[in-house]
């Protein structure tokens, strides 16, 4: 990869260390700059220091509700695409996620190809305009 290539930064918020590691490895292999955290507090702290292209968000977090965090993220960065990843299979969670502003809602276990496709679409929206260095 060219050293001057700008990697889209992605934030993964999931409290399951196995899922966090698997997503981190998958996305890093695909060329993303990946940050992984397991709490709402850590996610908000990261958002203060990094401008992410998109976020992958679990609903069940140890220090809060992912849907409430989604609302907070939307109030901070309304145009930032957030992809909700949840083990809850109820259509209710999908509807709630999308109605609160999620870009997409995928169910765990996730399909890697579907995740990649949705993530690429989200990054195109969340990271299209890079600063011009003329």
C-alpha positions as CSV (number, residue, x, y, z in Angstrom):
1,X,0.0,0.0,0.0
2,X,1.3,3.5,-0.9
3,X,2.5,5.3,2.3
4,X,0.5,8.4,1.2
5,X,-2.7,6.5,1.0
6,X,-5.1,7.9,3.6
7,X,-6.8,5.0,5.5
8,X,-10.4,5.6,6.5
9,X,-10.6,5.5,10.3
10,X,-13.2,3.2,11.7
11,X,-14.4,2.9,15.3
12,X,-15.6,-0.4,16.6
13,X,-17.6,-0.4,19.8
14,X,-18.2,-3.9,21.1
15,X,-17.7,-5.5,24.5
16,X,-17.1,-9.0,23.2
17,X,-13.3,-9.3,22.9
18,X,-13.5,-12.1,20.3
19,X,-15.8,-10.0,18.1
20,X,-13.7,-6.9,18.6
21,X,-10.5,-8.8,17.6
22,X,-12.2,-10.5,14.6
23,X,-13.6,-7.2,13.3
24,X,-10.4,-5.4,13.9
25,X,-8.4,-8.0,12.0
26,X,-10.9,-8.1,9.1
27,X,-11.1,-4.4,8.6
28,X,-7.4,-3.7,9.1
29,X,-6.8,-6.4,6.4
30,X,-9.2,-4.5,4.2
31,X,-7.2,-1.3,4.6
32,X,-9.0,0.6,7.3
33,X,-7.4,2.3,10.2
34,X,-9.2,0.6,13.1
35,X,-9.8,1.6,16.7
36,X,-11.6,-0.8,19.0
37,X,-13.2,0.0,22.3
38,X,-15.6,-1.9,24.6
39,X,-17.5,0.9,26.5
40,X,-19.6,3.9,25.7
41,X,-17.2,6.1,27.7
42,X,-14.2,5.0,25.7
43,X,-16.1,5.5,22.5
44,X,-17.0,9.1,23.3
45,X,-13.4,9.8,24.4
46,X,-12.1,8.5,21.1
47,X,-14.6,10.6,19.2
48,X,-13.1,13.7,20.8
49,X,-9.6,12.9,19.4
50,X,-10.3,11.2,16.0
51,X,-12.5,12.0,13.1
52,X,-13.9,8.6,12.2
53,X,-15.3,7.8,8.8
54,X,-17.9,5.4,10.3
55,X,-18.7,3.5,13.5
56,X,-19.6,-0.2,14.1
57,X,-21.8,-0.2,17.2
58,X,-22.9,-3.1,19.4
59,X,-26.2,-2.5,21.3
60,X,-25.4,-4.3,24.5
61,X,-22.5,-2.5,26.2
62,X,-21.4,-2.8,29.9
63,X,-21.8,0.9,30.7
64,X,-24.8,1.8,28.7
65,X,-27.3,1.1,26.0
66,X,-26.0,1.2,22.4
67,X,-29.1,2.8,21.1
68,X,-28.7,5.6,23.6
69,X,-25.1,5.9,22.5
70,X,-26.3,6.0,18.9
71,X,-28.4,9.1,19.8
72,X,-25.5,10.7,21.5
73,X,-23.2,10.1,18.5
74,X,-25.9,11.5,16.2
75,X,-26.1,14.7,18.3
76,X,-22.3,15.1,18.2
77,X,-21.8,14.1,14.5
78,X,-25.1,14.0,12.7
79,X,-23.6,13.0,9.4
80,X,-21.4,10.2,10.8
81,X,-22.7,6.8,9.5
82,X,-23.2,4.3,12.3
83,X,-23.7,0.6,11.6
84,X,-25.4,-1.2,14.4
85,X,-24.3,-4.8,15.0
86,X,-26.5,-6.7,17.3
87,X,-27.1,-10.3,18.5
88,X,-30.8,-9.3,19.0
89,X,-32.7,-10.8,16.1
90,X,-36.0,-9.0,16.8
91,X,-37.1,-6.8,14.0
92,X,-37.9,-4.3,16.8
93,X,-34.2,-3.6,17.3
94,X,-33.7,-3.1,13.6
95,X,-36.5,-0.6,13.4
96,X,-35.4,1.2,16.6
97,X,-31.8,1.5,15.3
98,X,-32.8,2.8,11.9
99,X,-35.3,5.2,13.4
100,X,-32.6,6.6,15.7
101,X,-30.4,7.4,12.7
102,X,-28.3,4.2,12.1
103,X,-26.9,3.9,8.6
104,X,-27.7,0.1,8.8
105,X,-28.4,-2.6,11.2
106,X,-26.7,-6.0,10.9
107,X,-27.3,-9.1,13.0
108,X,-24.6,-11.2,14.6
109,X,-23.2,-13.5,13.6
110,X,-22.6,-11.1,10.7
111,X,-21.9,-12.1,7.1
112,X,-18.4,-10.8,6.3
113,X,-19.2,-9.9,2.7
114,X,-22.4,-8.0,3.7
115,X,-20.5,-6.2,6.4
116,X,-17.8,-5.2,4.0
117,X,-20.3,-3.9,1.4
118,X,-22.3,-1.9,4.0
119,X,-19.1,-0.5,5.5
120,X,-17.7,0.6,2.2
121,X,-21.0,2.4,1.4
122,X,-20.9,4.1,4.8
123,X,-17.3,5.2,4.4
124,X,-18.1,6.7,1.0
125,X,-20.7,8.9,2.8
126,X,-18.7,9.5,6.0
127,X,-15.3,10.1,4.5
128,X,-15.7,11.4,1.0
129,X,-14.1,14.8,1.2
130,X,-10.5,14.7,2.1
131,X,-8.7,17.9,2.7
132,X,-7.2,19.1,-0.5
133,X,-3.4,19.6,-0.5
134,X,-3.0,21.9,-3.5
